Amino acid sequence: MKDLKNLYLEHEKRVTDNISEIKHIDLWSEQVSFMADEHPFKAPAVFFGYRILSAEDLSEGIQELQIQVDVYLFYETFADTSKGSKKQQKALAFLDLLTKINACFHASNGIYYSSMRRTGFNPVETGGAGILYVQRYVLTMIDDSAKELFLNMKFDHINIDVIEEAVPPPGNISDLYNISDR
């Protein structure tokens, strides 16, 4: 998909332009699960994962794709959301970021996609001092990357010979259905 890079960059820009609190944006590769081994990043962080849900062939190598976009929000904190905790408001700021992310994407259209809508939302286990949630979206995208290799054959000069023949009427070739002889 030649426009996947542009789709990612468009999504990255939407977050950068609208949510100043986000300090890191990247493609999802389970960075949170392997923080000691990964390139360090600052939190809060947003990660994008993309997968094709369905593809409909339009013509000449062009497809209309339904793409699932997983938008992960990682929020590193030791603060507790429980009632009465000293840093409850700091921990609850995570929920505000989830809302801002949804505002960026749900019911949006862009240069490289249309009809983006949220379809899911759930926590992801991190095993560490952080909160990780994923919001799932579906969007429509046109992929014409195969069109460049599609050879549209053009026939400038073509001669066709037409032979007219009478076709005999169909007959009973076998006795399988001949009931009158029984």
Residue pairs with C-beta under 8 A, 6 or more apart in sequence:
1 65
1 141
1 143
1 145
2 143
2 144
2 145
3 112
3 141
3 143
3 145
4 50
6 111
6 112
7 50
7 67
7 110
7 112
7 113
7 141
8 27
8 48
8 50
10 110
10 111
10 112
10 113
11 48
11 69
11 71
11 105
11 110
12 25
12 48
14 104
14 105
14 108
14 110
15 22
15 25
15 46
15 101
15 104
16 22
16 25
18 100
18 103
18 104
19 46
19 97
19 100
19 101
19 104
21 44
21 93
21 97
21 100
22 44
22 45
22 46
22 97
23 41
23 42
23 43
23 44
23 45
24 41
24 42
24 43
24 44
24 45
24 46
25 45
25 46
25 47
25 48
26 41
26 45
26 46
26 47
26 48
27 47
27 48
27 49
28 47
28 48
28 49
28 70
28 72
29 47
31 38
31 39
31 41
31 45
31 47
32 47
32 72
32 74
32 124
32 126
32 128
32 130
32 132
33 126
33 127
35 128
43 74
43 75
43 76
43 130
44 73
44 74
44 75
44 76
44 94
44 97
45 73
45 74
46 71
46 72
46 73
46 74
46 101
47 71
47 72
47 74
48 69
48 70
48 71
48 72
49 69
49 70
49 72
50 67
50 68
50 69
50 70
51 67
51 68
51 70
52 65
52 66
52 67
52 68
53 65
53 66
53 67
53 68
53 138
54 65
54 66
55 63
55 64
55 65
55 66
55 143
56 63
56 64
56 65
57 63
58 64
58 142
60 147
60 150
60 152
61 144
61 145
61 146
61 147
61 148
61 149
61 150
62 142
62 143
62 144
62 146
62 147
63 142
63 143
63 144
63 146
64 140
64 141
64 142
64 143
65 140
65 141
65 142
65 143
66 138
66 139
66 140
67 113
67 138
67 139
67 140
67 141
68 119
68 136
68 137
68 138
69 105
69 116
69 136
69 137
69 138
69 139
70 134
70 135
70 136
71 101
71 105
71 134
71 135
71 136
71 137
72 124
72 132
72 133
72 134
73 94
73 97
73 98
73 101
73 132
73 133
73 134
73 135
74 126
74 130
74 131
74 132
75 93
75 94
75 97
75 130
75 131
75 132
76 129
76 130
77 87
77 90
77 91
77 94
77 129
77 130
77 131
78 87
78 129
79 85
79 87
79 88
79 90
79 91
80 87
80 88
80 91
81 88
81 91
81 92
82 88
85 91
91 131
94 131
94 133
98 121
98 133
98 135
101 135
102 118
102 135
105 116
105 118
105 135
105 137
106 116
106 117
106 118
106 137
107 116
107 117
108 116
109 115
109 116
110 116
112 141
113 139
113 140
113 141
114 139
114 140
114 141
115 138
115 139
115 140
116 137
116 138
116 139
117 137
117 138
117 139
118 135
118 136
118 137
119 136
119 137
119 138
120 134
120 135
120 136
121 133
121 134
121 135
121 136
122 133
122 134
123 131
123 132
123 133
124 132
124 133
124 134
125 132
126 132
172 178
175 181
